[in-house]
């Protein structure tokens, strides 16, 4: 039996709830989807082998104050892969030269584009969220004008951005995430996309990993996470960027742009471009 739990809240609260659910439940096989709405957003999480009342109580207890009083509903679904079905209905995502799609869409993949295959049913991102597709658009432009030699994808999730960099640059890419399940998914996706020899996915808490230290400084760092962690990681991220290197930050709302940019300006990085994709921003900074 599959249960679907749905939280409804404003976008900052929904984003935080989704992050907590992925952190706390992905090891048990739960899938989490963050859905944009107006004015409220939804967080859908799919669970197997649970009772509705028990699940609602467990979620409230685990999230505690972090649920921000969000409305929660739990419903029992029929015997169907509802996660796969929902993601399959989203269709391909075109972002610059890149197209992110599932295997069910390969037959209608546009010619002359760089295909990134991510199967439906994964909980770590399929490229449909504006932060990921926005990063792909920005990376398309950056890699068209410069051949980066040593890129890092921090908080790789499903590995979409690392795979895009490997395909665009044909250079080794280091991809890190603090979630072991995300690292496993990223490795699998790299194999499916034929870039396993180029994408090295490792579990790391921020930048604290021997391989990160050994390969730093990086001439390109991409960090598509959340505004709070981006601000907190400004000192180590700035320190890991080579002189003349480029830093791409996403996962922040337009209202958070100034605070994030200021944190990096204090570390000597210059904001070169800020692009808006829906309510979300992608910032491009460099170290002069």
N, C-alpha and C positions, 0 to 999 in steps of 0.2 A: 504494500500500500504506500502510495506517495502522498505526502502532505505539502501543501503550499502555504507558507506564511507570508503575509503581505503587510509591511509597514508603510504608512502614509505620513509624510512630513515635508517640511520645507527642504529646499535643496541642501543647505549645509548639514542639517540633521540627518537627512537621508544618506548623504555621502558618508558621514561618520558611522551610521548604523551599518551600511554595507561593508565598510572596512572592518568593523568589529566582527561581523558575521563571517566574513571570509577568513579572518584570523583565527576565530574560535571553532569554526565548524567545518572548514574545508578538509581537514584530515579525516573526518568521518564520512566524506563523500558528498556533503551537501553542496548544492550549486546556488550561487548568489547572482542576481541580476539587478542592476541599478537602472531605473527607467525614468527618463526626463518627463516632466509634466508641467502644467500651468494651472494654478500656481504651485500645487504640491507635486512632489516626486514620490515614486514608489520604490520600495526595495522588496523584491520577491526572492524567497529562499525555498528550495525544494529539499525535502527530507524523506527518507525511507524508514519504515519500521518504527513509527511513533504514533501515539494517540494524540488527537487534537488538543484536548485539555492539558495533557502533560506537556506537550510541546510549547503551548502558549505560556504556561507557568515557567518552564525552563528558560525560554527566551527572555522573559521579563526579569527573571532572577539573574541571568548571566549578564544582561546589558545594564541592569540597574538604572542609575541616573543617566547613562549614556543613551537611553532610548528617548529621552527628552519628552516623555509623554506622548510619543507618536501613536497614532491609531494602529492597532494590530488585529488582523483577522487570520484565522487558520481554517483551511478547507481541505477536504479529502478529495483526491483526484482519482480518476479511473486508471485502469492498467494501460498506460501509454507513457512513452518517454516525452513528458511535457517540456522538459528543458530543451531537448533536441528539436522538438517541434517548434517551440517559440523562437529559438535562434535561427532555425532554417527559414522561417517566414521573414526574417529581417532582410535577407538578400545580400548581394555583394556590396562592399563599400569601396568607392573609388576615391583616392586621395593622391593627387599628383600623378606620378607614373605608376603608383602602387594600387593594386586592387586586392582587398582582403575578402576571401570567400570560403565557403565550405565545399566539401566534395560534391554535394548535390548540385552546385552551380558551375562546376568545371566546364561542362559542355557549352555554357553560354559565356565563358570568360572572354572579355574583349581581347583582341589580338594587339600585339605591340605594347602590352602593359606588363609590369612586373607583378606576378601573381604570388600572393601569400596565402597559403592554405591553412585554415584553422577550422577544425571540425566542430560542429555544433555539439553542445553538451559539456563544454569546458567552462569552469567557473572563473577563469582568470583573464577574461577579456577576449573579444573577437574582433576588435577594431571598430565596432559600431559606436562606441562612446566618442563624444566630440573631442575629448582630451587625446585619445589615441589617433583618431583620424586627423586631428589638427597637427599632432606631432609628425605624422607621415607626410603631410603637405609641406611642413617646414623642412623636414629632412630631405625631401625630394629636391627642394631648391638649394639647400646647403651642399648636398653631395653632387649636384650638377655643376657647381662652380669650384669645388675643392676636393681633392682626393685625400681624405683623412686617413692616417696610418694607424692610429691607436685609439679606437673608440670604446667607450664604456656605456652600457645601458643599465642604469641603477633602478632597481625595482621593476625587473623585467616582466613579471606576471607571466603571461602566455608566451612571451618571447617575440611578439609581433615586431616591435621596433628593432630588436637585435637582428632578426631575420631580414628586415628591410635594409638595414645597414650592411649586412653581409652580402646581400644580393646586389646592392648598389655599388659597393666599394671593392668587393672581392678581397677583403682584408679580414684578418682575425678580429672578432668582436668579443669582449668580455661582458657577460650578462650576469647580474647578481640579483638575488631576492632573499628576504629573510624567512620566506615560507618554503619548506622543503617540497611541498606538493607543487608549488609554482615552478620551482627549479626543475622538477621531474617533467612537468608539462612543457616547459620551454625546451628542454632537451628533445623531447619527443617531437615537438613541432619543428625544431631545427632539422631533425632527421627526415621528416615528411617533406620538408621543403628543399631538401638536398644541400643544406649548408651546415650539416653537423660538424664537418672538419673546421669550419670557420667560427662557429658560435660555441664559446666555452661558458656554460651556465654553472654558477656556483652559489651555494648558500652563504650569505654574508649578512651580518648585522650592520647596515649602513656601509661604510667603507672599511670596516674592521675585518680584513681577510688578508692572508699572506700573499695571495696572488694579486689582489688589488694593489697592495703596497709594492710588490715587485714590478708591476707594469706601469705604475704611475711615474710621471704625470701623463695625463691623457690629452690628446689634442681635440677630442670631442667627447662630451659627457651629456647624456640624455637622462633626465630624471622626471618621470611622469608619475608622481605620487600625490601628495596632498600639501596644502599650503603650510600647515603647521610643521610637519617634518622638513619641508624645504627650508623654512626659516631656521629651524634648529640645526640643520646640517650645513648652513652657510659656511662656517669656518672650514670643516674638513673638505667639503665639495670644492670650495674655492682653492684650497691648498692642493687638491689633486689635479687641477687644471693647468696645463702647460702654458707658458707665455705664448700669446698668439692663438691659444685654444678657444674653442666655442663651447658654451654651456647652454643647453636647451632645457627649460623648466616648464612643466605643465602639471595639471591636476589642481590648478587654482582657479577660483572664480574671478571675474572682472573686478569685483569689489576688494579682492585681496592682492591685486597687482602691485600697488604702491608699497605695501609692507614687505612683500617678497623681494621686490627690486631693491628696496632700501637695505635689506639685510646683506645683499651681495655687493651693493655699492660700497658699503662699509668695509668690505674685504678687497676693494680695488678693482671690481669688475664693472664694466660699462654695459648698460642696456642699449642694445643696437636696434632691437625690433620687438614690438609687442603686437601679436596678432590675436584677434578674437574669433572664436568659433562657437556660436551660440552664446551661452553664458560663461564660457570657459576661455582661458587665456593660454597662449604659448609665448613664453619670453625667450628671446635669444640674447645672450650676453657674451662678452669676450674679455680676455685679459690682455690689455694693450701691451 
